[in-house]
Amino acid sequence: MDVVVDPLWGPYPHTLLACLAPSGHYLSVGSAAGATSDITASRLRGNHLSITGFTGTTSAIEQVAHTYEIIAKFAANGQFDLPLKTHGLASVQEAWIGQRRPNGHKIVVEIDQ
């Protein structure tokens, strides 16, 4: 892999860094599995890897809006293939449990009107 995008952090950087090709890039976008990680310096130096952190909370609102516009256009044109698992409001508990292990699917709860 040339790039890894990690929303988990915690214990997972060891495994993910091992997947990177020499001069690969690791992008940390969250810490859902823990705020700290025990990474060895030799892992980074040995393969000339880089780690970068990113959060959208510090981006300019215009940049965030523009990015969402691009993604929405991809989705509207069928260019953004995102597997979904849809639940009705009556099965919100099942959806909540499912979001912990989405198996490649995004979880959507539909609210009947």
N, C-alpha and C positions, 0 to 999 in steps of 0.2 A: 504494500500500500504506500502511496505517496503522501496521502493526507488522512488523518483520523480526526473526526469530530466527536468529542466526548462530552455528553451531558451528565455523566455520572461521577467522575473523579473517585474519591475514596480508594478502594483497593484495586481499581481497574487499570490505572496507567501502566503498571508493570506488563500486563498482557498486551495492552494496546501498543505500547512502545515497541514491543518485540515484533509486532506485525509491520512496522514501518521499514521501508527501504532506506538505504543510506541517503542522507540529506533529506529525510522525510520531515513532515510538519505535523505537529500534534496541536489541535485547537481545543482548548477547554472552554465549554460554554455553560457549564453548570456543575453542581456538586450534590446531585440527588442521592448519591451513595455515601457521602461523607465530605467534610470540608478539608480534610488533610490526606496526604498520601506520602508514602515512604519511597521516594525515587532515588536510585543511586546515580551519582554523577557519571560513573563509567558508562552507564546505559546511554546517556546523552552524547558524551564525547566520542565513544567508540564508533558510532555511526553518523556523527555530525548531525544530530537531530535538533529540531527547535520546538519549543513549547510556547504557545501564545494563548493568552486569555482574551475572551471577548464577552461583552454583555451589551445587549441592546438598550439597557436602561440609561446609558450615557451617550447614546447616539442622538443626533439632532432629529427633532420630530419630522422634518422634511425628508430626511434620509430614511427613516422608518416607514413613513407613508409611501415613499417611492418604491421601497423594497416590497411592501405588501401589494402595491399596485401591479408590480411585475409578476409576483407569485399568483395573484388573482387572475391575471390574463392567461398565464400558463394553464391554470385550472380550468378556466372558461373555454379555452381552445382545445382541451383534452390532451395537453402536452405534459401534464403533471400527473403521472400515474401514482396515486396514493391509495393503497388498499385500506378500506374502511371497514369497521365492524360497528353496525348501527344497533342501538338499543332504544326502545321506547321508554318513556318516563317511568312506567310501571316496573321496569327492570333496571332501575338506576343503581341498585345495590350490586347487581351482577356486572354492570359497566364499571363501577368503582373498583371492584375486585379485579376485573379484566385489565384495567389500565396499569396494574402492577406488572403484568406479563402480557403485553399486547401482541406478541408473536408476529411482529412486523406490521401490525394494523394500527391505525389511529382509531381511537374510540370516540364515537359520536353519540350523544343522547338527543333524541328527537322529542320535542315537547309538543304534544297534540294541542291544537287550539280549538 
